[in-house]
Amino acid sequence: MISLLHFAHFVQAIVLKYVVLTVIFCLLFSTGAAYAMENHGLISVDDYYSSDTSAGDRNMLTTRLRLDTTKINSANTLSFHFNGRERNVLAGKYYAANKRERIDAVNLVYEPGSVYLAVGRLYPKEVPVEHTDGVNFVYKKKEIGFGAFGGFKANPYTDEFSSKFMTAGAYLLYNRIGFITSSLAVIQDNYKGATDRQYAYGQLTLFPTDKLMLFGTGTSDFNQQMHKMNLTNAIVELNFRPDFSKNFALGYTYFKGFSYFKSAPSQLSTGIARSYYARANYRFFETYSLYGRVDRQVRNSTGVTGETTHSNSYQLGLTKDDILKSNVNVNGSVSINDSYGTAKHKTYSVELSRVNWEVLHTALNVSRTTNTYSVYNLSDKLWVFGGSANLYFKKRWTISLNYEYDKATSYTSSYLMSRVSMKF
């Protein structure tokens, strides 16, 4: 649980370290209208604790701050943005490369009309596939726009600032409200002045009608050794909602490893994982919902034989709102997975949830999984018991508590996560 000592450390490490610097930074760029500046954001503290009979205890405290400062100048065209977090390991061991402090964004933005110009640590606007310490420029006129970015690339392994990595890219945008959102980008990553990665990225969200939505995103890498483009990953989903009570979706995913040719020349895997899925939801008698999903996965390994394996998973569930007019909702489901022919997993789960006084959401859940391993002719069972509570106080404060206890044949484990967050 979050203690007063932990919260005091948060105030010292985050508020004093970042907020004071932010205020000074904003004052430096203000033009006599500092009194009109507005600050909004979120402060949160997460305490995660786990206990495992085989791995021991772990305790980690994570503090986060998001700050958006607007109206810095009289024209209201300048804004400042910060998003960072700090992790403190209170018990147990963690991978040493995971740094305590992570800064996702710290930048100054200038937006006069159709122009967007950001300087600092940022994700490029509308194409958030790179993390750069540099500049991002976007120009949009009605539905069409173009953008460019460049600078030092945040270390892809530690997310720290590094002068060894650099990135640059250009992209096109075409957005029409209620109909289409799309972008297409080409990106060059360098390491110590040499090409590290070259790739193209695109995304599309299309609403042909008010009942149909098509979503797609994909990345294609240029192979420096073979001198050709290779599809790296793709997600495509077609969603059809004929009315409030029905929803159907068909989807496809494709994932393949890619290489950083200079910073990490050895590629761990070139295998391909694909999946085809369908899901549906049907609401009837006003308070019942029947849902299901079928997933077919195909995996092409990179071993000597280049083996192709398949896996199938199925889920069927039923929800019922307001049982016996008690404002309690129940959700029950069964899931089956054959795990590429090496094992079978069957899970039965039930969850009860309730909204109390419109500010407190509570839930209890239990599941039972039977695992059968055909290779070793073995089987075991896993019971999972969990509960959660979320309190929303005066639209600014949120207090959350989640607990889970796992009981398996050969081990037991428990997890406790608490969070306090405040919007301002």
C-alpha positions in Angstrom: 0.0 0.0 0.0 1.1 3.6 -0.5 2.5 5.0 2.7 3.0 8.7 3.7 6.7 8.1 3.4 6.3 7.0 -0.2 4.1 10.0 -0.9 6.6 12.4 0.6 9.3 10.9 -1.6 7.1 11.4 -4.6 6.6 15.1 -3.7 10.4 15.5 -3.4 11.4 13.5 -6.4 8.7 14.6 -8.9 7.0 17.8 -7.8 10.2 19.6 -6.7 12.4 18.1 -9.4 10.1 18.6 -12.4 7.4 21.1 -11.6 9.7 23.9 -10.4 11.9 23.5 -13.5 8.7 23.6 -15.6 7.5 26.8 -14.0 10.9 28.4 -14.5 11.0 27.3 -18.1 7.5 28.7 -18.8 8.3 32.0 -17.2 11.4 32.4 -19.4 9.2 32.1 -22.5 6.3 34.2 -21.2 5.7 37.6 -22.8 4.2 39.6 -20.0 1.0 37.5 -19.8 2.2 35.0 -17.2 -0.8 35.7 -15.1 -3.0 34.1 -17.8 -1.1 30.8 -18.0 -3.1 27.7 -17.3 -1.8 24.5 -16.0 -3.6 21.1 -16.3 -2.4 17.6 -15.9 -2.3 14.5 -13.7 -0.2 13.3 -10.8 -0.4 9.6 -9.8 1.4 7.3 -7.5 1.3 3.5 -8.1 2.5 0.9 -5.5 2.9 -2.6 -6.9 3.6 -5.6 -4.7 3.9 -9.3 -5.6 4.7 -12.4 -3.6 5.6 -15.6 -5.3 6.7 -18.9 -3.7 9.2 -19.4 -6.5 10.4 -15.9 -7.2 10.1 -14.1 -3.8 8.7 -10.7 -3.0 8.8 -7.6 -5.2 7.7 -4.1 -4.4 7.8 -1.2 -6.8 6.7 2.4 -6.4 6.0 4.4 -9.6 5.2 8.1 -9.7 4.0 10.0 -12.7 3.4 13.5 -13.7 1.7 14.9 -16.8 1.7 18.7 -17.1 0.2 20.9 -19.9 0.8 24.6 -19.6 -1.1 26.8 -22.1 -1.6 30.5 -22.7 2.0 31.3 -22.1 1.9 34.3 -24.4 -0.8 36.9 -25.2 -1.6 35.2 -28.6 -2.2 31.8 -26.9 0.0 30.2 -29.5 2.7 28.8 -27.1 2.3 25.8 -24.8 4.6 23.6 -22.8 4.1 19.9 -22.2 5.8 17.4 -19.8 5.2 13.7 -19.2 7.5 11.7 -17.0 7.7 9.0 -14.4 10.1 7.7 -11.8 10.3 4.2 -10.4 11.7 3.2 -7.0 12.4 -0.5 -6.3 11.5 -1.0 -2.6 12.0 -4.8 -2.6 13.2 -7.5 -5.0 15.4 -7.3 -8.0 14.7 -5.8 -11.5 16.6 -5.7 -14.7 19.4 -3.2 -14.2 18.9 -1.5 -17.7 15.5 -0.3 -16.6 16.3 3.2 -15.5 14.5 4.9 -12.5 13.5 8.0 -14.4 11.8 8.1 -17.8 10.8 11.3 -19.5 8.4 10.6 -22.4 7.8 14.3 -23.3 9.2 17.7 -22.5 8.6 20.2 -25.2 7.5 23.7 -26.2 4.8 23.9 -28.9 4.0 26.8 -31.2 0.6 26.7 -33.0 -0.3 29.7 -35.0 -3.3 28.6 -37.1 -2.4 25.8 -39.5 1.2 25.4 -38.3 2.4 23.1 -35.5 6.0 23.4 -34.4 7.3 21.5 -31.4 10.8 21.5 -30.0 12.1 19.1 -27.3 11.5 15.5 -26.5 8.5 14.4 -28.3 6.5 11.8 -30.3 5.8 13.3 -33.8 2.3 14.6 -34.0 -0.2 12.2 -35.7 2.7 9.7 -36.4 3.8 8.6 -32.9 6.2 5.9 -34.0 9.5 7.6 -33.1 10.7 9.1 -29.9 13.0 12.0 -30.6 14.9 14.9 -29.0 14.5 17.4 -31.8 12.0 19.3 -33.9 8.6 18.4 -35.3 6.8 20.6 -37.9 3.3 20.0 -39.3 1.3 22.1 -41.7 -2.4 21.3 -42.3 -4.8 23.1 -44.6 -8.4 21.7 -44.3 -8.1 18.0 -44.8 -4.6 17.7 -46.2 -1.3 18.2 -44.3 2.3 17.3 -44.3 4.9 17.0 -41.5 8.5 16.4 -40.8 10.7 15.7 -37.8 14.3 15.2 -37.0 16.9 15.2 -34.2 18.6 12.8 -31.8 16.7 9.6 -31.3 16.0 8.5 -27.8 18.0 5.3 -27.1 15.7 2.5 -28.3 16.9 0.2 -25.5 16.9 2.6 -22.4 15.0 5.6 -23.7 17.8 7.9 -22.5 19.2 10.8 -24.5 22.0 9.8 -26.8 24.0 11.6 -29.4 24.8 8.3 -31.1 21.3 7.8 -32.4 19.6 10.1 -34.8 16.2 10.0 -36.6 14.4 11.9 -39.4 11.2 11.5 -41.2 8.5 13.0 -43.4 4.8 12.2 -43.7 1.6 13.1 -45.3 -1.8 13.4 -43.7 -5.4 13.3 -44.9 -8.1 13.7 -42.4 -11.8 14.4 -42.9 -14.0 14.5 -39.7 -16.4 11.6 -39.5 -15.0 9.9 -42.6 -11.2 9.2 -42.7 -8.1 9.7 -40.6 -4.9 8.6 -42.4 -1.1 9.1 -42.5 1.9 7.8 -44.4 5.5 8.3 -43.3 9.0 7.4 -44.4 11.6 7.3 -41.6 15.4 7.0 -41.4 17.2 6.0 -38.2 21.0 6.4 -37.9 23.6 5.1 -35.5 27.0 6.8 -35.3 26.3 8.3 -38.7 25.4 5.1 -40.5 22.0 3.7 -41.5 20.5 1.8 -38.6 16.9 1.3 -39.9 14.8 2.6 -42.8 11.1 2.0 -42.8 7.6 3.2 -43.9 4.6 3.5 -41.6 1.0 4.1 -42.4 -2.3 4.1 -40.6 -5.9 4.4 -41.7 -9.3 4.7 -40.0 -12.2 4.8 -42.4 -15.9 5.2 -41.8 -17.7 4.4 -45.1 -21.0 4.5 -43.3 -22.1 5.2 -39.8 -22.4 1.4 -39.2 -19.0 0.3 -40.7 -15.5 1.1 -39.6 -12.2 -0.1 -41.2 -9.0 0.3 -39.2 -5.5 -0.5 -40.4 -1.9 0.1 -39.6 1.3 -1.3 -40.9 5.1 -0.9 -41.0 7.5 -2.1 -43.8 11.2 -2.2 -43.3 13.9 -1.8 -46.0 16.3 -4.8 -45.7 19.8 -3.4 -46.0 21.2 -6.8 -46.9 18.6 -8.0 -49.4 17.9 -4.4 -50.7 14.1 -4.8 -50.7 11.1 -3.9 -48.6 9.8 -6.4 -46.1 6.4 -6.2 -44.2 7.2 -5.9 -40.5 3.8 -5.7 -38.9 0.2 -5.0 -39.8 -3.2 -4.9 -38.1 -6.4 -4.7 -40.1 -9.9 -4.8 -38.6 -13.3 -4.4 -40.1 -16.1 -3.5 -37.6 -19.8 -3.7 -38.4 -22.4 -2.4 -36.0 -25.9 -2.6 -37.6 -27.6 -1.3 -34.5 -27.1 -0.9 -30.8 -27.7 -4.5 -30.0 -25.2 -6.1 -32.5 -21.5 -5.8 -33.2 -19.3 -7.9 -35.5 -15.6 -7.7 -36.3 -13.1 -9.5 -38.5 -9.4 -8.9 -38.1 -5.9 -9.9 -39.2 -2.5 -9.3 -37.6 1.0 -9.9 -38.9 4.2 -9.5 -36.9 7.8 -10.1 -37.8 11.1 -9.1 -36.2 13.2 -6.3 -37.7 16.9 -5.4 -37.5 18.8 -2.4 -36.3 21.7 -3.0 -38.7 24.3 -1.0 -36.9 23.4 -0.7 -33.3 22.3 -4.3 -33.0 23.4 -6.2 -36.1 22.4 -9.6 -34.9 18.7 -10.2 -35.3 17.1 -12.4 -32.6 14.3 -13.7 -34.7 12.9 -13.4 -38.2 9.9 -15.6 -37.5 6.4 -14.6 -38.6 3.3 -14.6 -36.4 -0.1 -14.2 -38.0 -3.6 -14.4 -36.6 -7.1 -14.3 -38.1 -9.9 -13.6 -35.8 -13.7 -12.9 -35.6 -15.7 -11.7 -32.7 -19.3 -10.8 -32.2 -21.5 -9.3 -29.5 -25.3 -9.6 -29.3 -27.5 -7.8 -26.7 -31.0 -9.1 -26.1 -33.8 -8.7 -23.6 -32.2 -5.3 -22.7 -30.0 -6.7 -19.9 -28.3 -9.8 -21.5 -25.3 -9.8 -23.8 -23.8 -12.8 -25.6 -20.3 -12.5 -26.9 -17.7 -14.7 -28.6 -14.4 -14.8 -30.3 -12.5 -17.3 -32.6 -8.8 -16.8 -33.2 -6.6 -18.8 -35.6 -2.8 -18.2 -35.1 -0.1 -19.2 -37.5 3.6 -19.2 -36.5 6.5 -19.6 -38.9 9.6 -20.4 -36.9 13.2 -19.7 -37.9 14.6 -23.0 -36.9 16.5 -25.4 -39.1 13.3 -26.9 -40.4 11.4 -23.6 -40.7 8.4 -25.3 -39.1 4.9 -23.8 -39.4 2.6 -24.4 -36.5 -1.0 -23.5 -35.8 -3.0 -22.6 -32.7 -6.7 -22.1 -32.2 -8.5 -20.3 -29.4 -12.2 -19.9 -28.7 -14.2 -17.8 -26.2 -17.8 -17.7 -25.4 -19.4 -15.5 -22.7 -22.6 -14.1 -21.3 -23.3 -11.0 -19.3 -26.4 -10.1 -17.3 -27.0 -6.6 -15.9 -28.8 -5.8 -12.7 -29.3 -9.3 -11.3 -32.4 -9.5 -9.1 -32.6 -5.7 -9.4 -29.6 -5.4 -7.1 -27.5 -3.3 -9.5 -25.0 -6.2 -9.6 -23.8 -7.3 -13.1 -22.4 -10.7 -13.8 -20.1 -11.8 -16.5 -19.3 -15.5 -17.2 -17.1 -17.0 -19.9 -15.3 -20.1 -21.1 -12.0 -20.0 -23.1 -10.2 -22.8 -24.9 -6.8 -22.7 -26.4 -4.7 -25.6 -28.0 -1.3 -23.8 -27.7 0.2 -24.9 -31.1 -0.6 -28.5 -30.4 1.7 -28.8 -27.4 -0.9 -28.2 -24.7 -4.5 -27.4 -24.1 -5.8 -24.7 -21.8 -9.5 -24.4 -20.7 -10.6 -21.5 -18.5 -13.9 -20.9 -16.8 -14.3 -17.4 -15.3 -17.0 -15.4 -13.4 -17.0 -11.8 -12.4 -19.5 -9.8 -10.3 -19.4 -6.0 -10.5 -21.4 -3.1 -9.0 -21.5 0.7 -9.1 -22.2 2.2 -5.7 -23.4 5.7 -5.2 -22.2 6.5 -8.7 -18.6 7.0 -7.4 -17.4 3.6 -6.3 -17.0 0.7 -8.7 -16.3 -2.7 -7.1 -15.7 -6.1 -8.7 -15.0 -9.7 -7.6 -13.7 -12.4 -10.0 -12.7 -16.1 -9.9 -11.4 -18.3 -12.7 -10.3 -21.9 -13.0 -7.8 -23.0 -15.7 -7.0 -26.6 -16.6 -3.7 -27.1 -18.4 -2.9 -30.4 -20.2 0.6 -30.8 -21.7 0.5 -33.5 -24.4 4.3 -33.6 -24.8 4.9 -34.5 -21.1 1.6 -36.2 -20.5 1.0 -33.9 -17.5 -1.8 -31.7 -16.3 -2.3 -29.1 -13.7 -4.9 -26.6 -12.5 -4.8 -22.9 -11.7 -7.3 -21.0 -9.5 -7.3 -17.2 -9.7 -9.2 -15.1 -7.2 -9.3 -11.3 -7.6 -11.0 -8.1 -6.5 -10.9 -4.4 -7.3 -12.3 -1.1 -6.1 -12.2 2.3 -7.8 -13.3 5.4 -6.0 -13.8 8.6 -8.0 -13.8 11.6 -5.7 -15.0 15.1 -6.8 -14.0 14.4 -10.4 -10.4 15.1 -9.6 -9.2 12.3 -7.3 -9.2 8.6 -8.2 -8.2 5.9 -5.7 -7.8 2.3 -7.0 -7.0 -1.0 -5.4 -6.6 -4.3 -7.2 -5.8 -7.7 -5.6 -5.2 -11.1 -7.1 -4.3 -14.5 -5.6 -3.2 -17.4 -7.8 -3.2 -21.0 -6.6 -1.5 -23.5 -8.9 -0.4 -27.1 -8.5 3.2 -26.2 -7.9 3.2 -22.5 -6.7 1.1 -19.7 -5.2 1.4 -16.0 -5.8 -0.4 -12.8 -4.9 -0.4 -9.3 -6.4 -1.5 -6.0 -4.9 -1.6 -2.8 -6.8 -2.8 0.6 -5.4 -3.0 3.9 -7.1 -3.8 7.5 -6.1 -4.2 10.0 -8.9 -5.2 13.7 -9.0 -6.3 15.7 -12.0 -5.6 19.4 -11.9 
